Structure formats: structure tokens, C-alpha cells
């Protein structure tokens, strides 16, 4: 029945929430879902690593957060579960959020390699207690893990029952057909548009060069990162790099809803060993997973824009400004996204504020928000202006510590003559009438009377005014 | 024992239902298609036809159509916000704006988190805003002052000044939510729809004139509470019908309720509450029984997906103009696949509205799609059966995956049409009751009223 493909697709859509993936034990990726680009490479890497080293029985759960084993940030925990004897479910849950300025991944927090959590229905208490005892482990981690395990087991059982209830079986043939159709659909989407080749360079503020040669030909995309420099302060894992590449391309062509082994096959990557896109332990990956991802997305969007001149788009400000306020018992990360680049037919979308309560922020921290709004842009001008970034102005009422991070403020990549650059991220502090710019990343204490102005970047403009 | 009659009136986006019950058993029921019939007239007629059974009380669940939550149709309201935060709601909002940009004003005032008034209200500035509003012929304003829950001094002053100028003010309810974005969004939407809601409410109250005194008419809110007719509800009534359904059909059975109405397929939890509605305007503080709109919906369009197979478009087309079988719609919808199903054609409110031309046009459109599909199978009988099977299996699977209770009750006028989807699920019962929304409104309303007395 041809509709069994649609039934499988809707089952995957209904079951997979947040950052999650479903794979077969023999390595076929049935679906990946998520909003974070790295998800599209790291979840499958996590499943592969976990199943390679640990024999999973039905119902068993493995956890990890190690980026070199398929994790992302250490504050996010990945769960790999054997849903049945041939299905693996991978899901990622946020545990804590904070900006990490560190030289090695070990300094970012507790690093968990693939570790059996639930075996034969029993929680591995010894291992969990050992983790909880780690100085970097967040409080109530054990309780949180227990809750996650219970929820995962419940959902997994529901999936199996739902499949039985529907009366249709996920056969190997159905999977093969689905993946083939996905591959063909992705191929068609790419083939419908221009072919070509281009090279793009993006330089991060810390000096790392990202060089990508993109070749689109006969429905396939080849990305060669030869010429990309080694790690200085930014490192991204191989699986994260793959994920970002796939996500950016799939979104551009419109096949992100069929992210599976079939559609993955249209992409081929070449990376020199030692480059920052294939970082190695113990390099710190926090900056890579945030700023590095933004740089990679920027480079790919530029390349796509150059090849598909009809769909040319000015540069978006993809590197958010992350500002982490530290209280005595809690912290709060404010992520200010940037504006989008304009296209040949419309202005760029302005940045949206992160969802939080100003009242709660002022209750939890000694700050007073003076203003939060779209920033006035001097850059990004054009017939179609770039999307405006955000401005957050806060008065510090009492001593408070903060750390922050952003990137892509110093080096402007070469862009087409139709486009203009948007504003870069801007941070400043005003005290006693004196204003001083803050660096792109840092950590310091702020005192009462300090006024912080945080501005995210704005998108580039398009066309002559 | 004296027979007690109660009347349930449920007004949705495109349909209204009336159920006259005696000792919980239906005496008379009616469904009205609001695109073609008048609410007040049909209610008057219903009451006249059943005048021998005058209800003791009437309970109403009134939902403002989503399109009227849009300020473009209902009228824009001014927003006066603490200086520096005048765009806070639109920065956090959804895809739709709450009001016109020209009606966003900032005012110098500031209360700190601890309740201290750091800056008193700028009365001169507010006078100037009031003058502008009157010039713009805008007589309604929302007041969004930070920390006004902790200290409402500035807020009260602002209200007094604006009232004196003849401007109606709307302030967020303190109990609504600790998050000001949710409280302010709710306040803004309430302000937008207040006139529309009152017009609708008055239509209903006018229909009861001479039959039932106003003090015997109650409106349900999304939390399941009953309110006298004179009390202002507006957005609070948005999910009243769903809450009533969840309570009546779900709570006693300790099961979730899958409500298959003509307007939407919704899975309602009977015990779990949500304090927030994630609307198209942003997050809104609105407590209601937690519910989930299924991925399959009655007026979803049918198209060819990325694989060239028949599938459903994610957005609903609604009932204006509605499915093609009504004769006016231009796009195939899910319900069109059941246009020749006798259970659907006999449905109250829809029977006698099926247009042969519309059904034929739908078949022609389906044939065009079939010719362009991957399989190029132009056997329309087979295509229709496949789409029906997909629908039934998706309903079964999604409802199972998302329900929180082990058991499930299926209600709504379309329950009998889609009953086959659940025949394999031993923990699911299908109710044949056609008018479950208005029945639940009446039954839950009576129970809630007894609880308050």
C-alpha cells in the first residue's frame, strides 16, 4: 500500500519530539528531528558509538554527553535506547545551560562517555551515584535521570503498542522503499535548481579560517573543507559538522522533513585531518558548538547564494550573543539572536527575543532592564534592508558576575556587490558617564551602577536604495 | 421527582449546538451552520419549538472565532507600556501582531522587583497619550506596567486618568501568570475581542428574553467554572467546551477524550491542566484542560507530498467556504473523502447541504491529482479508500501516542464516521452521541453550579 510510507512518516513525526532520532540496529537512520543543526549528525553518531561498544537489549538505555562520542554541549544529555530488538531511539534532553569559557572539554563540566544507565529494567545505581558525586555534576542529577528513564520507557512502550495497534508492520522492504523515496526526493529538489561550484572563506574572531568549496552537480553536493585551519580556540566534532552541513542544505532545498539515511546520501564531505571542523579530544567544543556552527552555517549560506544567484540572499547574523548571568544559586543565559539577511525581493526578518520573563529576571538577579527592543541599524542598508538585531540594556543594581560569548565580529567575508553587511554584535558597559566596549567573550564582575548594553547583529541588506 | 430541564448552548467557530436535557437525557437537539444561519434566530426558534419544556438554567460555552482575535477585524486597541518595553510583546510574539504599530505607546513609570516605585507615573506624558488616542478615535487601551502585580499604584493612577478621559482600560489579571508576557498577551487579546464577544453574548441573551431570566443563564470558562451572564469573560471562554467535554466524558471514566468535531479533532486530558495557550499571537495565560490538536484534521487539504503520494496539508481550511461537497469549496479536504458516507451525509446541520455538483467537482480534482501522482493510479475508488485508510490509521496511532490515560473515550459528531479507526483498541469506547459539546456544556455547567451553591 503506497500510503504506508505516509503512515510511517506520520508515526515518526508523532513520536519524535525535540531533538531525537530513530534508527534501525543495522544502522539505517529512519528520521532525525530537531531545531539544533548539530542534531542531524550527532544523534546518529551517539547511536553508532553506543551500540558499537555496548550490547543493548530491548529496554536498555545508555547515556552520554561527551561530544566526541556523539554528544553536543555537556549541558545536554543524550539517551540511546533500544526500543525493540531492531529499533534504536536517540533523544537529547537539556540539563543545564551556561556559557563555558574553557580550554579543554574536561573544564566544561562532567563529561560522560557512553554509559549503561538502565539494564534489564534496573537503574545502574552505582554508576549514577558516582556521577552525582562528581564536583561538576549538577544537583539532583540522579533524580532527573530516574525521571527521564521512566518517561523514555513509557514512551518506548507506547511506540511499540501504537505500531501493533495500527496493524501495519515496519518491514525491511518498507524501510528500503522509504529511504529510496527520500533519496530520490532530495535528489530531485537539488536537481531542480542550479548546479555549479564556488569557494567561500569565513574567518572567526580567534583567527580560525573556515574554507569550503561547494560543488553541486547531478543532484549531489560535495563539500571540501581543504584549506580550513587547525584548532586555536574553536573546535567542532566531525559528527556535528556533518549535522550542520546537512541541516543547512536540507533547509535551503526544502527536504529537512525527510532527514534520514536516504536524504543523507546526497551529501559528501571532505575534511583535512587536524582542521577545527574535526576536533579531537581534549579540545574544548563549547565555542565550536555555538560560534563554530554559526560560522559554518554562514559559509554554506554564502556558497549557496553564490551558486543560486536567483535566490541570492544577504548574510544573516547567525552567531547569537549569549550572556550568562550568575546568581548565588542559579544562573540565566540570555541568548540574543541576530537578524536575517534580505533577499532580492524582501527585507530580512528581524530578530525575535528569547522567551523569558523580565519580572522574573529582576527578581532573581540584581538587574533592572531599561530597554529591550530591536536595535537601530546603521548597517544592512539597501533596497531591502537587513533584519534588525536586538538591543538589551540593563542596569546592574548590585554586584553580579556574568560570562558571555559571541563571534564573527572582526572579519567580514567578501560578499556580492548586490549586498551590504549588517551590524556586528556589540557589547558595551557604561559607568560614571564613561562607555567602554567589551570583548567578544569574557567573564567579569559588574558593580552597582554599571549599565550594560548588549546588541545582537543585524542582517545584511540587498539592492541599491 | 420533578423533571429538571437544562439547556446547553455551545457556540464554536462555524457551528453552534443546542441541547435541551431533562434529567441528563436529551429532549431536543439542534446543530446550526453559522455560515448560513443566524445564531439568535435559530436559538429563538429552538426555544419556541420546545416551549413546553422551559429549561430551569441555560449554560453557554462561547468561543470567539480565531479570525476575530485578529485586530484587523475586531478593531485595534492601544497598548501603553512601561518605557523601554513597548515592543516586548511583539518581540516575543507569534506570527500575528496584537495591534497596529501606531498604537504602541511607552510611558515613563517604573516599579522595581521589590515593589518600590522608582519612578512615579508621568501624568503629563499620559495626558498627551490620551489626547492622541482621542484624536485617533481609539477609546480602548491596555496598560502593561512592569511589576504592577507587586505594586499597582502607578497602574491605578493611569486607569483613573484614562477613565476620566473616557478611555476604557484593560489591565492584566494578577492571578493569571507569573510571566508578564503571558499576562499581557491575554490582556491584549481580551481587549481586542471584548466588543465582538459581547455582541455574540448579547445575541444569545436576547434570544432568551421572555423565556429565561438572565440570572438563570451562565457562561462557562476554560477552567470549567460557571459565571453569571453579566460577568465579563471574553478569552476565558475560549476552551470552555473542550474542558466541559473532558470533565463530562473523561473524568468519571478516568480516561482521555478524543473529540472528533466538525471543526477539529482534539485529544483532551481529563485530569491534566495547562496554564498557557501557545497561540498565534504568542504565549497566553489561559488555564484549560490540557489538549492536543491531532495532525489529522477534518478540513485539512489533500495534496501530493514530496514523494508524489497523496497526503494532507498541515493547515486546516475551515468551513468558509468549507469542503467541496458543500458546493462552494475549491480545494479537496479530508472530509470530502467521506462525502458519500451515509453517516456523514445524515449528520445534523449538514444533511441537505450536500451538493452533487460539489461532490463531482471534488472527484474531478482528485482525478487531476491522481494523474500527477507517482503511481498515476486513476482508479478513484481505490485512491479514496487509501486516503481513508491513511486517515483512520493516523487517527488511531496519534491518539494512542499522545494520550496520557490508559483509556480513551471518542466523542463528537464524527465519532461514528471514524469509529473503525479504534476497533482494535480495547481500551477505547466510541460514543454515538451526536451533540456532545452542547450536552457536556449543560451537564458540566449544572455540576459546576451545584458546586458553587
Interface residues (C-beta under 8 A of the other chain):
Chain A: X1 X2 X3 X5 X6 X7 X10 X11 X13 X14 X15 X158 X159 X161 X162 X163 X165 X166 X167 X168 X181 X182 X185 X189 X255 X257 X258 X352 X353 X355 X357 X358 X359 X360 X362 X363 X368 X369 X370 X371 X372 X373 X374 X390 X393
Chain B: X84 X85 X86 X87 X88 X91 X92 X93 X110 X112 X113 X118 X146 X147 X149 X178 X179 X180 X181 X283 X295 X305 X306 X307 X309 X310 X311 X374 X375 X386 X387 X389 X390 X393 X394 X396 X397 X398 X400 X401 X402 X424 X425
